[in-house]
Amino acid sequence: MYGTTQMKHFVREALLGLARRRVSGTVAVLIMGSALLMLALFSLITINLDRVLQSVRGDIDAEVFLQPSVSPEQQQTLQHEILAVYGVKSVYYVSKAKALEEFRADLGNDASLLDGFSENPLPASFRLQFDDEVAHDAAKMDDLVRVLKQFPWVEDVVSQVETVHRLDRLARIFKVVDLIVGLLVLVSAIFVISNTVRLTVEERARSIDIMKQVGATNWFIRTPFLLGGALQGAAAGALAMILLLIAHRFLQREISGVYFFASGQIIGFVILSTLLGVVGSGAALRRHLRL
């Protein structure tokens, strides 16, 4: 286990190493920061899209149209039976008169077209609100609609199951994009840090040989490089978060309610970036130092 003196040596050597390669180190941080920014950006887009999808799914419902011959007693019985079905959150009865009134409001200036009908052509119906488990699952909504169609006195059931299918497809696409971008960022970040450290290793090859000859262990030689990679990774992660935060502040002026990472998520992202820097440094040392 290293003592305080050795740790101070490691930190000093890591900082001196970064100072010696200011240009290449800065370029590495900027490139890695750009890659991490893309990862964070796509993650934020996915999170905000998921929040929107959850909100939209909460408004998804179905309408059960009743047969014209249904009596008030049958209507009440059917309402209780539908409400007892698993997945149905609420049932609201819409009379023929109410349906016509709403249709007139929807037509606006064209409502006079309905004056040509001698009687109300619209059926009475039940408007259903599904619970979250059904509203978020297109397959379960399909099953529920099939059950509703089998009830007596039901003429037809119209649902927004296709909307759920489209939302699910959109969510899956973004998750796949996130995965691809994440893998590309991981590879590029390790590659950038690895090549930066490799150049430093080659520059200090003579010094490293001397250290080995006087008895320095592999970890004693390796640790300053790993610390330097960690600092670069942390700097790149912090840079990505700062740029994204600035962009978020500007976007909020135009669109309210845009979600940003919580403090714990920001810390986790910077820690991930730090680990990427360490992995990149370790890869360079393993390939080029053969320690």
Contacts in CASP RR format, 6 or more apart in sequence:
PFRMAT RR
TARGET T0000
AUTHOR 0000-0000-0000
METHOD contacts of the structure
MODEL  1
MYGTTQMKHFVREALLGLARRRVSGTVAVLIMGSALLMLALFSLITINLD
RVLQSVRGDIDAEVFLQPSVSPEQQQTLQHEILAVYGVKSVYYVSKAKAL
EEFRADLGNDASLLDGFSENPLPASFRLQFDDEVAHDAAKMDDLVRVLKQ
FPWVEDVVSQVETVHRLDRLARIFKVVDLIVGLLVLVSAIFVISNTVRLT
VEERARSIDIMKQVGATNWFIRTPFLLGGALQGAAAGALAMILLLIAHRF
LQREISGVYFFASGQIIGFVILSTLLGVVGSGAALRRHLRL
2 10 0 8 1.000
2 223 0 8 1.000
6 220 0 8 1.000
9 224 0 8 1.000
10 223 0 8 1.000
10 224 0 8 1.000
10 227 0 8 1.000
11 227 0 8 1.000
13 224 0 8 1.000
13 227 0 8 1.000
14 224 0 8 1.000
14 225 0 8 1.000
14 227 0 8 1.000
14 228 0 8 1.000
14 229 0 8 1.000
14 231 0 8 1.000
15 231 0 8 1.000
17 200 0 8 1.000
17 224 0 8 1.000
17 228 0 8 1.000
18 25 0 8 1.000
18 228 0 8 1.000
18 231 0 8 1.000
18 232 0 8 1.000
20 200 0 8 1.000
20 203 0 8 1.000
21 196 0 8 1.000
21 199 0 8 1.000
21 200 0 8 1.000
21 203 0 8 1.000
24 196 0 8 1.000
24 199 0 8 1.000
25 196 0 8 1.000
25 232 0 8 1.000
28 192 0 8 1.000
28 193 0 8 1.000
28 195 0 8 1.000
28 196 0 8 1.000
28 232 0 8 1.000
28 236 0 8 1.000
29 232 0 8 1.000
29 233 0 8 1.000
29 235 0 8 1.000
29 236 0 8 1.000
29 239 0 8 1.000
30 236 0 8 1.000
30 239 0 8 1.000
31 188 0 8 1.000
31 192 0 8 1.000
32 188 0 8 1.000
32 189 0 8 1.000
32 192 0 8 1.000
32 193 0 8 1.000
32 232 0 8 1.000
32 233 0 8 1.000
32 236 0 8 1.000
32 237 0 8 1.000
32 273 0 8 1.000
32 276 0 8 1.000
32 277 0 8 1.000
33 236 0 8 1.000
33 237 0 8 1.000
33 239 0 8 1.000
33 240 0 8 1.000
33 273 0 8 1.000
34 240 0 8 1.000
35 184 0 8 1.000
35 185 0 8 1.000
35 188 0 8 1.000
35 189 0 8 1.000
35 192 0 8 1.000
36 185 0 8 1.000
36 189 0 8 1.000
36 236 0 8 1.000
36 237 0 8 1.000
36 239 0 8 1.000
36 240 0 8 1.000
36 269 0 8 1.000
36 273 0 8 1.000
37 239 0 8 1.000
37 240 0 8 1.000
37 243 0 8 1.000
37 244 0 8 1.000
38 181 0 8 1.000
38 185 0 8 1.000
39 181 0 8 1.000
39 182 0 8 1.000
39 185 0 8 1.000
39 240 0 8 1.000
40 240 0 8 1.000
40 241 0 8 1.000
40 244 0 8 1.000
40 261 0 8 1.000
40 269 0 8 1.000
41 244 0 8 1.000
42 174 0 8 1.000
42 177 0 8 1.000
42 178 0 8 1.000
42 181 0 8 1.000
42 182 0 8 1.000
43 178 0 8 1.000
44 244 0 8 1.000
44 248 0 8 1.000
44 259 0 8 1.000
44 260 0 8 1.000
44 261 0 8 1.000
45 174 0 8 1.000
46 174 0 8 1.000
46 175 0 8 1.000
46 177 0 8 1.000
46 178 0 8 1.000
47 259 0 8 1.000
48 258 0 8 1.000
48 259 0 8 1.000
49 170 0 8 1.000
49 171 0 8 1.000
49 174 0 8 1.000
50 171 0 8 1.000
51 259 0 8 1.000
53 167 0 8 1.000
53 170 0 8 1.000
53 171 0 8 1.000
54 136 0 8 1.000
56 163 0 8 1.000
56 167 0 8 1.000
57 132 0 8 1.000
57 135 0 8 1.000
57 136 0 8 1.000
57 164 0 8 1.000
57 167 0 8 1.000
58 132 0 8 1.000
58 135 0 8 1.000
60 130 0 8 1.000
60 135 0 8 1.000
60 141 0 8 1.000
60 159 0 8 1.000
60 160 0 8 1.000
60 163 0 8 1.000
60 164 0 8 1.000
61 127 0 8 1.000
61 128 0 8 1.000
61 129 0 8 1.000
61 130 0 8 1.000
61 159 0 8 1.000
61 160 0 8 1.000
62 127 0 8 1.000
62 128 0 8 1.000
62 130 0 8 1.000
62 141 0 8 1.000
62 144 0 8 1.000
62 145 0 8 1.000
62 148 0 8 1.000
62 157 0 8 1.000
62 158 0 8 1.000
62 159 0 8 1.000
62 160 0 8 1.000
63 94 0 8 1.000
63 125 0 8 1.000
63 126 0 8 1.000
63 127 0 8 1.000
63 128 0 8 1.000
63 157 0 8 1.000
63 158 0 8 1.000
63 159 0 8 1.000
64 82 0 8 1.000
64 125 0 8 1.000
64 126 0 8 1.000
64 127 0 8 1.000
64 128 0 8 1.000
64 148 0 8 1.000
64 151 0 8 1.000
64 154 0 8 1.000
64 156 0 8 1.000
64 157 0 8 1.000
65 123 0 8 1.000
65 124 0 8 1.000
65 125 0 8 1.000
65 154 0 8 1.000
65 155 0 8 1.000
65 156 0 8 1.000
65 157 0 8 1.000
65 158 0 8 1.000
66 75 0 8 1.000
66 78 0 8 1.000
66 123 0 8 1.000
66 124 0 8 1.000
66 125 0 8 1.000
66 126 0 8 1.000
66 153 0 8 1.000
66 154 0 8 1.000
66 155 0 8 1.000
67 123 0 8 1.000
67 153 0 8 1.000
67 154 0 8 1.000
67 155 0 8 1.000
68 123 0 8 1.000
68 155 0 8 1.000
69 153 0 8 1.000
70 78 0 8 1.000
70 124 0 8 1.000
70 153 0 8 1.000
74 152 0 8 1.000
74 153 0 8 1.000
75 93 0 8 1.000
75 124 0 8 1.000
75 153 0 8 1.000
78 126 0 8 1.000
78 151 0 8 1.000
78 152 0 8 1.000
78 153 0 8 1.000
78 154 0 8 1.000
79 91 0 8 1.000
79 93 0 8 1.000
79 126 0 8 1.000
81 151 0 8 1.000
82 88 0 8 1.000
82 91 0 8 1.000
82 126 0 8 1.000
82 128 0 8 1.000
82 148 0 8 1.000
82 151 0 8 1.000
83 90 0 8 1.000
83 91 0 8 1.000
85 144 0 8 1.000
85 147 0 8 1.000
85 148 0 8 1.000
87 130 0 8 1.000
87 131 0 8 1.000
87 133 0 8 1.000
87 134 0 8 1.000
87 140 0 8 1.000
87 144 0 8 1.000
88 128 0 8 1.000
88 129 0 8 1.000
88 130 0 8 1.000
88 131 0 8 1.000
88 144 0 8 1.000
89 128 0 8 1.000
89 129 0 8 1.000
89 130 0 8 1.000
89 131 0 8 1.000
90 128 0 8 1.000
90 129 0 8 1.000
91 126 0 8 1.000
91 127 0 8 1.000
91 128 0 8 1.000
91 129 0 8 1.000
92 126 0 8 1.000
92 127 0 8 1.000
92 128 0 8 1.000
92 129 0 8 1.000
93 124 0 8 1.000
93 125 0 8 1.000
93 126 0 8 1.000
94 102 0 8 1.000
94 124 0 8 1.000
94 125 0 8 1.000
94 126 0 8 1.000
94 127 0 8 1.000
95 124 0 8 1.000
96 120 0 8 1.000
96 122 0 8 1.000
96 123 0 8 1.000
96 124 0 8 1.000
97 120 0 8 1.000
99 120 0 8 1.000
99 122 0 8 1.000
99 123 0 8 1.000
99 124 0 8 1.000
99 125 0 8 1.000
100 114 0 8 1.000
100 120 0 8 1.000
100 122 0 8 1.000
103 114 0 8 1.000
103 122 0 8 1.000
104 111 0 8 1.000
104 114 0 8 1.000
105 111 0 8 1.000
107 113 0 8 1.000
107 114 0 8 1.000
123 155 0 8 1.000
128 148 0 8 1.000
130 141 0 8 1.000
130 144 0 8 1.000
133 140 0 8 1.000
134 140 0 8 1.000
134 141 0 8 1.000
134 144 0 8 1.000
135 141 0 8 1.000
135 164 0 8 1.000
136 164 0 8 1.000
137 164 0 8 1.000
138 161 0 8 1.000
138 164 0 8 1.000
138 165 0 8 1.000
138 168 0 8 1.000
141 159 0 8 1.000
141 161 0 8 1.000
141 164 0 8 1.000
142 161 0 8 1.000
145 157 0 8 1.000
145 159 0 8 1.000
145 161 0 8 1.000
148 154 0 8 1.000
148 157 0 8 1.000
149 156 0 8 1.000
149 157 0 8 1.000
186 276 0 8 1.000
189 233 0 8 1.000
189 236 0 8 1.000
189 273 0 8 1.000
189 276 0 8 1.000
189 277 0 8 1.000
189 280 0 8 1.000
190 276 0 8 1.000
190 277 0 8 1.000
190 279 0 8 1.000
190 280 0 8 1.000
190 283 0 8 1.000
191 280 0 8 1.000
193 229 0 8 1.000
193 232 0 8 1.000
193 233 0 8 1.000
193 276 0 8 1.000
193 277 0 8 1.000
193 279 0 8 1.000
193 280 0 8 1.000
193 281 0 8 1.000
193 284 0 8 1.000
194 280 0 8 1.000
194 281 0 8 1.000
194 282 0 8 1.000
194 283 0 8 1.000
194 284 0 8 1.000
194 287 0 8 1.000
195 284 0 8 1.000
196 229 0 8 1.000
196 232 0 8 1.000
196 284 0 8 1.000
197 225 0 8 1.000
197 228 0 8 1.000
197 229 0 8 1.000
197 280 0 8 1.000
197 281 0 8 1.000
197 282 0 8 1.000
197 284 0 8 1.000
197 285 0 8 1.000
198 284 0 8 1.000
198 287 0 8 1.000
198 288 0 8 1.000
200 225 0 8 1.000
201 208 0 8 1.000
201 225 0 8 1.000
201 284 0 8 1.000
201 285 0 8 1.000
201 288 0 8 1.000
201 289 0 8 1.000
202 288 0 8 1.000
208 221 0 8 1.000
208 289 0 8 1.000
211 220 0 8 1.000
211 221 0 8 1.000
212 221 0 8 1.000
218 291 0 8 1.000
221 289 0 8 1.000
221 291 0 8 1.000
222 282 0 8 1.000
222 285 0 8 1.000
222 289 0 8 1.000
222 291 0 8 1.000
225 281 0 8 1.000
225 282 0 8 1.000
225 284 0 8 1.000
225 285 0 8 1.000
226 278 0 8 1.000
226 281 0 8 1.000
226 282 0 8 1.000
226 285 0 8 1.000
228 281 0 8 1.000
229 277 0 8 1.000
229 278 0 8 1.000
229 280 0 8 1.000
229 281 0 8 1.000
230 274 0 8 1.000
230 275 0 8 1.000
230 277 0 8 1.000
230 278 0 8 1.000
230 281 0 8 1.000
232 277 0 8 1.000
233 273 0 8 1.000
233 274 0 8 1.000
233 276 0 8 1.000
233 277 0 8 1.000
234 270 0 8 1.000
234 273 0 8 1.000
234 274 0 8 1.000
236 273 0 8 1.000
237 269 0 8 1.000
237 270 0 8 1.000
237 273 0 8 1.000
238 270 0 8 1.000
238 273 0 8 1.000
240 269 0 8 1.000
240 273 0 8 1.000
241 261 0 8 1.000
241 266 0 8 1.000
241 269 0 8 1.000
241 270 0 8 1.000
244 260 0 8 1.000
245 260 0 8 1.000
248 258 0 8 1.000
248 260 0 8 1.000
251 258 0 8 1.000
252 258 0 8 1.000
261 269 0 8 1.000
285 291 0 8 1.000
END
